[in-house]
């Protein structure tokens, strides 16, 4: 580890090692089919954000996929915390980390081949948050577009499972990036209502109330739930349900939540200004301030400090 002090440390199938030594077979089912699940949280000043809630959600995804990681939630939390500790000496340059837990179903045996490793492959790792890449969007606000592609319906594959198969949202994002390289894709559900983007939930503010899509059609974000909890504390009404394009076009404010973004204001939706175009709006600002107080880290400043 001393010789690899400039290389991040990961955990792979029971061992801590430099992340560049983590090797997974090209026959792994996650590589071949997207047959795996993952979850991610972030650190605030080196402290993991709601790690238990993220691991609880991860194990719900694993149970849905009938995937046994071979370790308990408690063990996974402990290893995740150890990953943060072992990489602390590198955090100053990174700012803060994304912390990831990943489980694949492993390799299918091939008749006639010598037996190899059986069972799931488990990886835990951390990477720097994209603070510089998103700094300008925190200053100016996000531009959100709804692509033609719809979010996969819950009766086909539940969006509440965070799986390694992200192609539905990746293809949708590519169509947005083709005409707006800085745009964010927000997929509609099968009924034409707002659903979610890659790794983010959406909130709309109208007449002093907060609206967000119901859990049936989206991954229930931990930051989404925290935002709902903070809204209740601030006596801001929260309604979970359908948000169609008419509602979105008439929003006073709009923002996205995710573990990495936390809360990020939207300035334009499908090319039109949201409300008066000011970012953040007053309710978004109240929730952002409450979020900052809750986590003990000014994440807005953390992003803005990375402006070129």
SERO-4910 file (N, C-alpha, C, O; in steps of 0.05 Angstrom, whole numbers):
BEGIN
 pado doro    nc1    nc2    nc3   cac1   cac2   cac3    cc1    cc2    cc3    oc1    oc2    oc3
  Unk    A     17    -24      0      0      0      0     17     25      0     10     45    -12
  Unk    A     41     24     13     58     48     14     68     54    -15     69     78    -22
  Unk    A     74     34    -30     84     38    -58     61     48    -76     67     60    -96
  Unk    A     36     43    -68     13     51    -84     -1     74    -72    -26     77    -75
  Unk    A     13     91    -57      0    112    -41    -16    132    -59    -34    146    -49
  Unk    A     -9    134    -85    -23    152   -102    -46    138   -117    -58    151   -135
  Unk    A    -51    113   -111    -72     98   -124    -94     92   -104    -89     84    -81
  Unk    A   -119     97   -112   -141     92    -94   -143     62    -87   -137     45   -104
  Unk    A   -152     57    -63   -156     29    -54   -185     21    -57   -203     36    -50
  Unk    A   -189     -3    -67   -216    -15    -70   -217    -41    -55   -196    -51    -45
  Unk    A   -240    -53    -54   -244    -79    -41   -257    -97    -62   -277    -90    -74
  Unk    A   -245   -120    -65   -254   -139    -86   -254   -167    -75   -233   -178    -69
  Unk    A   -278   -178    -73   -282   -206    -64   -266   -213    -39   -252   -234    -38
  Unk    A   -267   -195    -19   -255   -202      7   -228   -190     12   -217   -194     34
  Unk    A   -217   -175     -7   -190   -164     -4   -189   -134    -11   -202   -126    -31
  Unk    A   -174   -119      5   -168    -91     -3   -144    -92    -21   -125   -107    -17
  Unk    A   -145    -76    -42   -123    -75    -62   -124    -49    -78   -145    -36    -78
  Unk    A   -102    -41    -91   -103    -18   -109   -125    -23   -130   -127    -45   -141
  Unk    A   -140     -3   -136   -163     -7   -154   -154    -16   -182   -170    -29   -196
  Unk    A   -130     -9   -190   -121    -18   -216   -113    -48   -217   -106    -58   -238
  Unk    A   -115    -61   -194   -111    -90   -193   -137   -106   -192   -136   -131   -191
  Unk    A   -160    -92   -192   -185   -106   -192   -191   -116   -220   -194   -100   -239
  Unk    A   -193   -143   -223   -197   -155   -250   -221   -173   -249   -223   -190   -232
  Unk    A   -239   -169   -268   -263   -185   -270   -264   -198   -298   -259   -184   -318
  Unk    A   -272   -223   -300   -272   -237   -325   -291   -224   -345   -312   -213   -338
  Unk    A   -283   -225   -371   -301   -214   -392   -326   -232   -395   -345   -224   -408
  Unk    A   -326   -255   -382   -350   -272   -383   -369   -267   -359   -389   -280   -357
  Unk    A   -362   -248   -343   -379   -241   -321   -407   -232   -332   -408   -218   -352
  Unk    A   -428   -241   -318   -455   -236   -328   -462   -206   -328   -479   -197   -344
  Unk    A   -449   -191   -312   -454   -162   -312   -443   -150   -337   -456   -132   -349
  Unk    A   -420   -159   -346   -408   -149   -371   -425   -158   -395   -429   -143   -414
  Unk    A   -434   -184   -394   -449   -195   -417   -478   -186   -418   -488   -181   -440
  Unk    A   -490   -183   -395   -520   -178   -395   -529   -155   -378   -553   -149   -377
  Unk    A   -511   -142   -364   -520   -121   -345   -532   -134   -320   -548   -121   -306
  Unk    A   -524   -159   -314   -537   -175   -293   -523   -169   -266   -506   -185   -257
  Unk    A   -529   -147   -255   -517   -139   -230   -531   -115   -219   -549   -103   -231
  Unk    A   -523   -107   -195   -535    -83   -182   -513    -67   -168   -492    -77   -163
  Unk    A   -520    -42   -163   -501    -25   -150   -515     -3   -134   -539      1   -138
  Unk    A   -501     10   -117   -511     34   -104   -488     52    -99   -464     44   -100
  Unk    A   -494     77    -94   -473     97    -90   -482    118    -70   -505    126    -70
  Unk    A   -464    126    -53   -468    150    -37   -444    168    -41   -427    163    -58
  Unk    A   -443    190    -26   -421    208    -28   -412    215      0   -425    208     20
  Unk    A   -389    228      2   -379    238     28   -383    268     29   -384    282      8
  Unk    A   -387    278     53   -386    306     59   -363    311     78   -364    302    101
  Unk    A   -343    324     68   -318    328     84   -307    302     95   -298    300    117
  Unk    A   -309    281     77   -298    255     84   -316    237    100   -308    215    107
  Unk    A   -341    246    106   -360    229    121   -381    219    102   -393    234     87
  Unk    A   -386    193    102   -406    181     84   -434    191     91   -442    192    114
  Unk    A   -449    197     70   -476    207     73   -497    185     74   -500    169     55
  Unk    A   -510    183     96   -532    163     99   -525    136     88   -540    125     71
  Unk    A   -503    126     96   -493    101     85   -512     78     91   -517     61     73
  Unk    A   -524     77    115   -542     55    121   -566     55    102   -575     34     93
  Unk    A   -577     79     97   -600     81     79   -593     72     51   -609     59     38
  Unk    A   -570     79     42   -561     70     15   -557     39     14   -565     26     -5
  Unk    A   -545     28     35   -541     -1     35   -568    -15     38   -572    -36     25
  Unk    A   -586     -5     54   -613    -17     56   -626    -17     28   -638    -38     20
  Unk    A   -624      5     13   -635      6    -14   -621    -14    -32   -634    -27    -49
  Unk    A   -595    -16    -30   -579    -35    -46   -589    -63    -42   -592    -78    -61
  Unk    A   -593    -71    -17   -602    -98    -11   -630   -103    -21   -638   -126    -27
  Unk    A   -647    -83    -23   -673    -87    -36   -670    -92    -66   -684   -109    -77
  Unk    A   -651    -78    -79   -645    -84   -107   -635   -113   -110   -643   -127   -128
  Unk    A   -617   -121    -93   -605   -148    -94   -627   -169    -90   -627   -190   -104
  Unk    A   -645   -164    -71   -666   -184    -67   -684   -186    -91   -693   -208    -98
  Unk    A   -690   -163   -103   -707   -163   -127   -694   -180   -149   -708   -194   -164
  Unk    A   -668   -178   -152   -653   -193   -172   -646   -221   -164   -634   -236   -179
  Unk    A   -653   -228   -139   -646   -255   -128   -615   -259   -128   -605   -280   -137
  Unk    A   -601   -239   -119   -572   -239   -119   -562   -237    -91   -568   -218    -76
  Unk    A   -547   -257    -82   -537   -258    -55   -507   -249    -56   -491   -263    -68
  Unk    A   -500   -227    -43   -472   -218    -44   -454   -234    -26   -430   -231    -27
  Unk    A   -465   -251     -9   -449   -267      9   -438   -252     33   -419   -261     46
  Unk    A   -450   -229     39   -441   -214     63   -466   -198     73   -484   -193     58
  Unk    A   -465   -192     99   -487   -178    111   -486   -148    105   -465   -137     97
  Unk    A   -508   -135    110   -509   -105    108   -488    -93    126   -473    -74    118
  Unk    A   -486   -103    150   -467    -92    170   -438    -94    159   -422    -75    161
  Unk    A   -432   -117    147   -405   -121    136   -400   -102    112   -378    -91    109
  Unk    A   -421    -98     96   -417    -80     73   -414    -51     82   -398    -36     70
  Unk    A   -428    -43    103   -424    -16    114   -396    -13    125   -383      8    120
  Unk    A   -386    -33    139   -360    -31    151   -338    -29    130   -319    -14    132
  Unk    A   -341    -45    108   -321    -44     87   -322    -17     73   -301     -6     66
  Unk    A   -346     -7     68   -349     19     55   -336     41     71   -322     59     60
  Unk    A   -339     40     97   -326     60    115   -296     57    115   -282     77    116
  Unk    A   -287     32    113   -258     27    112   -246     38     85   -224     48     85
  Unk    A   -261     35     64   -252     46     38   -247     76     41   -227     86     31
  Unk    A   -266     90     53   -263    119     57   -238    125     74   -222    142     67
  Unk    A   -234    109     95   -211    114    113   -185    109     98   -166    125    101
  Unk    A   -184     88     82   -159     81     69   -152    101     46   -129    102     37
  Unk    A   -171    116     37   -166    135     15   -166    164     25   -165    183      9
  Unk    A   -168    168     51   -170    195     62   -146    212     54   -150    236     49
  Unk    A   -122    201     51    -99    217     45   -100    228     16    -85    246      9
  Unk    A   -119    218      0   -122    228    -27   -146    247    -30   -150    258    -52
  Unk    A   -161    251     -9   -187    265    -12   -183    295    -16   -199    308    -29
  Unk    A   -162    307     -6   -158    336     -9   -158    344    -38   -171    364    -45
  Unk    A   -145    329    -55   -145    335    -83   -172    329    -96   -180    344   -115
  Unk    A   -186    309    -86   -212    302    -98   -234    320    -89   -253    325   -104
  Unk    A   -232    330    -65   -254    346    -53   -271    328    -36   -272    330    -11
  Unk    A   -285    310    -48   -301    289    -35   -305    266    -54   -300    268    -78
  Unk    A   -315    244    -43   -317    219    -58   -346    211    -65   -365    218    -50
  Unk    A   -349    198    -87   -370    179    -92   -361    152    -80   -338    145    -84
  Unk    A   -378    139    -65   -372    112    -55   -391     92    -68   -415     95    -66
  Unk    A   -380     72    -81   -397     53    -95   -395     25    -85   -373     16    -77
  Unk    A   -417     10    -85   -418    -18    -79   -431    -32   -103   -452    -24   -112
  Unk    A   -417    -53   -113   -426    -66   -138   -425    -96   -134   -406   -107   -124
  Unk    A   -446   -109   -144   -448   -138   -143   -457   -149   -170   -478   -140   -179
  Unk    A   -442   -167   -181   -451   -180   -206   -457   -209   -199   -449   -220   -178
  Unk    A   -471   -223   -217   -478   -251   -212   -454   -269   -217   -455   -292   -208
  Unk    A   -434   -259   -229   -410   -275   -233   -409   -289   -261   -423   -280   -279
  Unk    A   -393   -310   -263   -388   -323   -288   -403   -349   -289   -403   -365   -271
  Unk    A   -417   -354   -312   -429   -380   -317   -408   -401   -323   -390   -395   -339
  Unk    A   -409   -424   -311   -390   -445   -317   -393   -454   -346   -415   -455   -356
  Unk    A   -371   -461   -358   -372   -472   -386   -364   -501   -385   -343   -509   -374
  Unk    A   -381   -517   -397   -376   -546   -397   -349   -553   -409   -343   -544   -431
  Unk    A   -334   -569   -394   -308   -578   -404   -285   -560   -394   -262   -568   -395
  Unk    A   -291   -536   -386   -270   -518   -375   -264   -525   -346   -281   -534   -332
  Unk    A   -239   -519   -338   -232   -523   -310   -249   -504   -293   -253   -481   -300
  Unk    A   -258   -514   -270   -274   -497   -253   -259   -472   -244   -236   -473   -237
  Unk    A   -273   -450   -246   -262   -424   -237   -277   -414   -213   -291   -429   -200
  Unk    A   -275   -388   -208   -290   -376   -186   -320   -378   -192   -329   -372   -214
  Unk    A   -335   -386   -172   -364   -387   -175   -376   -367   -155   -364   -360   -135
  Unk    A   -400   -358   -161   -413   -339   -143   -409   -310   -152   -395   -305   -172
  Unk    A   -421   -292   -137   -420   -264   -145   -393   -251   -143   -376   -260   -126
  Unk    A   -388   -231   -159   -365   -214   -155   -374   -188   -141   -394   -176   -148
  Unk    A   -359   -181   -120   -367   -158   -104   -344   -138   -103   -321   -145    -97
  Unk    A   -350   -113   -110   -331    -92   -111   -341    -68    -94   -365    -61    -97
  Unk    A   -324    -56    -78   -330    -31    -65   -307    -12    -71   -284    -19    -69
  Unk    A   -314     13    -78   -293     31    -88   -302     60    -84   -325     66    -76
  Unk    A   -284     79    -89   -291    107    -88   -278    121   -111   -256    114   -120
  Unk    A   -291    142   -121   -280    159   -142   -286    188   -135   -305    194   -121
  Unk    A   -271    207   -146   -276    236   -140   -303    244   -151   -311    236   -173
  Unk    A   -317    261   -137   -341    274   -147   -334    292   -170   -313    304   -170
  Unk    A   -353    295   -190   -347    313   -213   -352    342   -206   -370    355   -219
  Unk    A   -338    352   -187   -344    379   -177   -338    401   -198   -354    419   -203
  Unk    A   -315    399   -211   -308    418   -232   -327    417   -256   -335    437   -267
  Unk    A   -334    393   -264   -350    389   -288   -378    401   -284   -391    409   -304
  Unk    A   -388    402   -259   -415    412   -254   -416    440   -242   -437    451   -237
  Unk    A   -392    452   -238   -391    478   -225   -408    499   -239   -423    514   -226
  Unk    A   -405    501   -265   -419    522   -281   -449    518   -279   -464    538   -279
  Unk    A   -458    493   -279   -487    488   -277   -498    495   -250   -521    502   -248
  Unk    A   -481    493   -229   -491    502   -203   -492    533   -203   -509    544   -189
  Unk    A   -475    546   -217   -476    575   -219   -500    585   -236   -514    603   -228
  Unk    A   -504    572   -259   -524    582   -278   -551    568   -277   -571    579   -285
  Unk    A   -551    543   -266   -575    527   -267   -574    506   -289   -558    509   -308
  Unk    A   -590    485   -286   -590    463   -305   -610    468   -327   -631    481   -323
  Unk    A   -604    458   -351   -623    457   -373   -632    428   -377   -616    411   -383
  Unk    A   -658    424   -373   -669    397   -373   -687    393   -398   -702    411   -405
  Unk    A   -684    370   -410   -700    363   -434   -713    336   -431   -702    318   -418
  Unk    A   -737    333   -442   -750    306   -442   -745    294   -470   -755    303   -490
  Unk    A   -730    272   -471   -724    258   -496   -749    242   -505   -768    238   -490
  Unk    A   -747    231   -530   -769    214   -540   -771    188   -525   -792    177   -523
  Unk    A   -748    178   -516   -748    152   -502   -762    154   -475   -758    173   -460
  Unk    A   -779    134   -469   -793    133   -444   -778    116   -424   -763     98   -431
  Unk    A   -783    121   -398   -772    104   -377   -785     76   -379   -809     75   -383
  Unk    A   -769     55   -375   -780     28   -376   -803     25   -356   -800     34   -333
  Unk    A   -824     13   -364   -848     11   -347   -843     -8   -323   -828    -27   -326
  Unk    A   -855     -3   -300   -852    -19   -277   -859    -48   -280   -848    -66   -267
  Unk    A   -879    -54   -299   -886    -82   -303   -867    -96   -321   -871   -120   -326
  Unk    A   -847    -82   -331   -826    -95   -347   -801   -100   -330   -790   -122   -329
  Unk    A   -792    -78   -317   -769    -80   -299   -771    -57   -280   -773    -34   -288
  Unk    A   -772    -63   -254   -778    -42   -235   -755    -21   -234   -732    -28   -232
  Unk    A   -762      5   -237   -742     26   -235   -732     29   -207   -713     44   -202
  Unk    A   -745     16   -188   -736     18   -160   -712      1   -154   -700      3   -133
  Unk    A   -704    -16   -173   -679    -31   -171   -657    -16   -186   -660     -9   -209
  Unk    A   -635    -12   -172   -612      2   -185   -594    -19   -197   -575    -29   -183
  Unk    A   -598    -25   -222   -583    -47   -235   -561    -36   -252   -559    -12   -257
  Unk    A   -544    -54   -262   -522    -47   -279   -531    -41   -308   -515    -32   -324
  Unk    A   -556    -47   -314   -566    -42   -341   -579    -14   -342   -602    -10   -334
  Unk    A   -564      6   -352   -573     33   -353   -579     42   -381   -582     66   -387
  Unk    A   -580     23   -400   -582     31   -428   -607     47   -434   -606     65   -451
  Unk    A   -629     42   -421   -653     58   -426   -648     88   -422   -655    104   -439
  Unk    A   -634     94   -400   -629    122   -394   -605    133   -409   -603    157   -415
  Unk    A   -586    115   -415   -562    124   -430   -570    132   -459   -562    153   -469
  Unk    A   -587    116   -472   -596    123   -499   -612    149   -499   -609    165   -517
  Unk    A   -628    152   -478   -644    177   -476   -626    201   -472   -630    222   -484
  Unk    A   -605    198   -456   -587    220   -451   -571    227   -476   -566    250   -481
  Unk    A   -564    207   -491   -549    212   -516   -565    229   -535   -553    247   -548
  Unk    A   -591    225   -537   -607    241   -555   -609    270   -546   -611    288   -563
  Unk    A   -608    274   -520   -608    301   -509   -581    314   -514   -580    337   -523
  Unk    A   -559    300   -508   -532    311   -512   -526    318   -541   -509    335   -546
  Unk    A   -540    304   -560   -535    310   -588   -542    338   -596   -529    350   -613
  Unk    A   -562    350   -582   -569    378   -589   -562    397   -567   -563    422   -571
  Unk    A   -556    387   -543   -548    405   -521   -528    390   -504   -536    375   -486
  Unk    A   -502    393   -509   -482    377   -495   -483    381   -465   -473    363   -450
  Unk    A   -493    403   -455   -495    408   -427   -523    401   -415   -527    405   -391
  Unk    A   -541    391   -432   -568    386   -423   -570    361   -406   -553    343   -408
  Unk    A   -591    360   -390   -597    337   -373   -623    324   -383   -643    338   -387
  Unk    A   -622    298   -387   -646    284   -396   -664    277   -372   -655    268   -351
  Unk    A   -690    282   -376   -710    275   -356   -731    258   -371   -748    269   -386
  Unk    A   -731    232   -366   -749    214   -381   -777    216   -370   -782    221   -347
  Unk    A   -796    213   -389   -824    210   -381   -830    181   -376   -816    163   -387
  Unk    A   -850    176   -360   -858    148   -356   -877    140   -378   -881    155   -397
  Unk    A   -887    115   -377   -903    105   -399   -929    120   -403   -942    117   -424
  Unk    A   -937    135   -383   -962    151   -385   -957    180   -392   -976    196   -393
  Unk    A   -932    187   -398   -926    214   -406   -921    234   -384   -922    258   -388
  Unk    A   -917    224   -360   -911    241   -337   -881    241   -331   -867    222   -338
  Unk    A   -871    261   -317   -843    262   -310   -836    238   -293   -851    230   -276
  Unk    A   -813    226   -300   -803    203   -284   -777    210   -271   -776    220   -249
  Unk    A   -754    205   -285   -728    210   -273   -707    211   -295   -712    205   -318
  Unk    A   -683    221   -287   -660    221   -304   -639    202   -293   -645    187   -274
  Unk    A   -616    201   -305   -595    183   -296   -587    192   -268   -574    213   -264
  Unk    A   -593    176   -248   -585    181   -221   -597    205   -208   -586    214   -188
  Unk    A   -619    215   -218   -631    239   -205   -662    238   -205   -674    227   -224
  Unk    A   -673    250   -185   -702    254   -183   -709    283   -188   -691    300   -186
  Unk    A   -734    288   -195   -742    315   -202   -764    325   -183   -781    309   -174
  Unk    A   -763    351   -176   -783    364   -160   -793    389   -175   -777    403   -188
  Unk    A   -818    394   -173   -831    418   -185   -844    434   -162   -857    422   -145
  Unk    A   -840    460   -163   -853    478   -143   -875    493   -157   -870    505   -178
  Unk    A   -899    493   -146   -921    508   -157   -939    517   -135   -949    501   -119
  Unk    A   -944    543   -134   -962    555   -113   -953    548    -85   -970    542    -68
  Unk    A   -928    547    -80   -917    542    -54   -916    513    -45   -907    507    -23
  Unk    A   -924    495    -63   -923    466    -56   -903    452    -73   -895    462    -95
  Unk    A   -893    429    -63   -872    414    -76   -885    389    -88   -900    374    -74
  Unk    A   -879    383   -113   -890    360   -127   -867    342   -137   -846    353   -146
  Unk    A   -870    316   -134   -849    297   -144   -863    271   -153   -883    264   -141
  Unk    A   -852    258   -173   -864    233   -183   -866    212   -161   -849    211   -143
  Unk    A   -886    195   -162   -889    174   -142   -868    153   -145   -857    149   -167
  Unk    A   -863    138   -123   -842    119   -122   -845     96   -143   -825     83   -151
  Unk    A   -870     91   -151   -875     68   -169   -859     70   -195   -851     50   -206
  Unk    A   -854     95   -204   -841     99   -230   -812    108   -229   -800    113   -250
  Unk    A   -801    110   -205   -773    120   -203   -758    105   -181   -769     92   -164
  Unk    A   -731    108   -183   -715     98   -161   -718    118   -138   -714    142   -141
  Unk    A   -726    108   -114   -730    126    -91   -704    136    -80   -691    122    -64
  Unk    A   -695    159    -89   -670    170    -81   -668    176    -51   -688    185    -39
  Unk    A   -645    171    -39   -641    178    -11   -642    208     -8   -653    218     12
  Unk    A   -630    223    -27   -632    252    -25   -660    262    -31   -669    282    -20
  Unk    A   -675    247    -47   -703    253    -52   -719    252    -26   -734    270    -19
  Unk    A   -714    230    -11   -729    227     15   -720    248     35   -736    259     50
  Unk    A   -694    254     35   -684    275     53   -697    302     47   -705    317     65
  Unk    A   -700    308     21   -713    333     13   -742    334     22   -752    354     31
  Unk    A   -756    311     19   -784    310     28   -785    314     58   -802    329     68
  Unk    A   -767    302     73   -766    305    102   -761    334    110   -774    345    128
  Unk    A   -742    347     96   -736    375    102   -760    393     95   -765    412    110
  Unk    A   -774    387     73   -797    402     66   -818    401     88   -830    421     95
  Unk    A   -823    377     99   -842    374    121   -833    391    145   -850    405    157
  Unk    A   -807    391    151   -797    407    174   -801    437    169   -806    452    188
  Unk    A   -800    445    144   -804    474    137   -833    481    131   -839    503    122
  Unk    A   -851    462    135   -880    466    130   -886    472    101   -904    487     95
  Unk    A   -870    460     83   -875    461     55   -891    437     46   -881    414     50
  Unk    A   -915    440     36   -931    416     28   -917    400      6   -904    411    -12
  Unk    A   -918    373      8   -906    355    -11   -928    337    -22   -942    324     -7
  Unk    A   -929    336    -49   -949    318    -62   -933    299    -80   -919    308    -98
  Unk    A   -936    273    -76   -924    253    -93   -945    243   -113   -967    233   -104
  Unk    A   -940    245   -138   -959    236   -158   -951    244   -186   -928    249   -191
  Unk    A   -970    243   -205   -964    248   -233   -959    278   -237   -973    296   -228
  Unk    A   -938    284   -253   -931    311   -261   -929    310   -292   -910    299   -303
  Unk    A   -948    321   -306   -947    320   -335   -933    344   -346   -924    362   -331
  Unk    A   -930    346   -372   -915    367   -385   -928    395   -381   -915    415   -380
  Unk    A   -955    395   -378   -969    420   -372   -960    431   -344   -955    454   -341
  Unk    A   -960    412   -325   -951    420   -298   -922    430   -298   -916    450   -285
  Unk    A   -905    416   -313   -877    424   -314   -874    452   -328   -858    468   -319
  Unk    A   -889    456   -349   -888    482   -363   -897    505   -346   -889    528   -350
  Unk    A   -914    500   -326   -925    520   -309   -912    521   -281   -923    533   -262
  Unk    A   -889    508   -279   -875    507   -253   -864    535   -246   -855    549   -263
  Unk    A   -866    542   -220   -853    566   -210   -823    561   -206   -806    579   -210
  Unk    A   -816    536   -198   -788    528   -195   -786    499   -201   -806    484   -201
  Unk    A   -762    490   -207   -757    462   -212   -729    456   -203   -711    473   -207
  Unk    A   -724    433   -191   -697    425   -184   -694    395   -185   -714    380   -183
  Unk    A   -669    386   -187   -663    358   -186   -649    351   -160   -635    368   -149
  Unk    A   -653    327   -151   -638    317   -128   -624    291   -135   -633    275   -151
  Unk    A   -600    288   -123   -585    263   -125   -565    264   -103   -560    285    -91
  Unk    A   -553    241    -97   -533    241    -76   -509    258    -82   -497    271    -64
  Unk    A   -501    260   -108   -478    277   -115   -486    306   -118   -473    324   -108
  Unk    A   -509    311   -132   -518    338   -136   -528    351   -110   -526    375   -106
  Unk    A   -540    334    -94   -556    343    -70   -581    356    -80   -601    343    -85
  Unk    A   -580    383    -84   -603    397    -95   -591    417   -116   -573    432   -110
  Unk    A   -601    415   -141   -591    433   -162   -615    445   -177   -632    430   -187
  Unk    A   -616    471   -179   -638    485   -192   -638    482   -222   -617    480   -235
  Unk    A   -662    482   -234   -665    480   -263   -674    508   -273   -693    520   -263
  Unk    A   -659    518   -293   -666    544   -304   -684    543   -328   -700    560   -333
  Unk    A   -681    521   -344   -697    518   -368   -707    489   -370   -693    470   -363
  Unk    A   -732    486   -379   -744    460   -383   -754    459   -412   -771    475   -420
  Unk    A   -743    441   -428   -749    439   -456   -746    466   -470   -762    473   -488
  Unk    A   -725    480   -463   -719    505   -476   -733    530   -465   -725    552   -472
  Unk    A   -753    527   -448   -767    550   -437   -758    555   -408   -751    537   -394
  Unk    A   -758    581   -401   -750    588   -374   -769    575   -353   -793    574   -358
  Unk    A   -758    566   -331   -775    557   -309   -781    580   -291   -762    593   -281
  Unk    A   -806    587   -288   -814    610   -272   -802    635   -284   -805    640   -308
  Unk    A   -789    651   -267   -776    676   -277   -748    671   -287   -734    690   -295
  Unk    A   -739    646   -286   -712    639   -295   -691    642   -274   -668    635   -279
  Unk    A   -697    652   -251   -678    655   -230   -672    629   -216   -690    613   -210
  Unk    A   -646    623   -211   -638    598   -198   -618    605   -176   -599    619   -181
  Unk    A   -622    595   -152   -646    579   -144   -670    597   -137   -666    620   -129
  Unk    A   -694    585   -140   -718    599   -131   -720    599   -101   -704    586    -88
  Unk    A   -739    614    -90   -740    617    -61   -744    591    -45   -731    587    -25
  Unk    A   -761    574    -55   -765    548    -40   -741    530    -44   -733    516    -26
  Unk    A   -731    529    -69   -706    514    -73   -684    523    -55   -669    507    -44
  Unk    A   -682    550    -51   -661    561    -34   -665    553     -5   -646    547     10
  Unk    A   -690    553      4   -696    545     32   -688    516     37   -677    509     57
  Unk    A   -695    499     18   -689    471     20   -659    466     18   -648    449     33
  Unk    A   -645    481      1   -616    478     -2   -603    486     24   -585    472     34
  Unk    A   -611    508     36   -599    517     61   -603    497     84   -586    492    100
  Unk    A   -627    485     84   -633    465    104   -617    440    100   -608    427    119
  Unk    A   -613    433     74   -596    409     67   -567    414     76   -555    396     89
  Unk    A   -557    437     71   -529    444     79   -526    442    109   -507    431    119
  Unk    A   -546    453    123   -545    451    153   -546    422    162   -532    415    182
  Unk    A   -562    406    149   -565    378    157   -539    362    153   -532    346    171
  Unk    A   -525    366    131   -501    350    125   -476    363    136   -455    350    136
  Unk    A   -477    388    144   -454    402    154   -433    408    133   -409    409    140
  Unk    A   -441    412    109   -423    418     87   -437    435     66   -459    428     57
  Unk    A   -425    458     59   -437    475     39   -430    464     11   -410    472     -1
  Unk    A   -447    446      2   -441    433    -24   -442    452    -47   -428    448    -67
  Unk    A   -458    473    -45   -459    493    -67   -432    507    -70   -421    509    -92
  Unk    A   -421    516    -47   -395    528    -47   -374    508    -57   -355    516    -71
  Unk    A   -377    483    -49   -358    462    -58   -357    461    -88   -335    458   -100
  Unk    A   -380    462   -101   -381    462   -130   -370    488   -142   -353    488   -160
  Unk    A   -380    511   -131   -372    536   -143   -343    542   -140   -331    557   -156
  Unk    A   -331    532   -119   -302    536   -115   -285    523   -137   -262    530   -140
  Unk    A   -297    505   -152   -283    491   -174   -287    505   -201   -278    495   -222
  Unk    A   -300    528   -201   -303    543   -226   -275    550   -237   -258    559   -223
  Unk    A   -272    547   -263   -246    554   -276   -242    584   -274   -222    594   -283
***
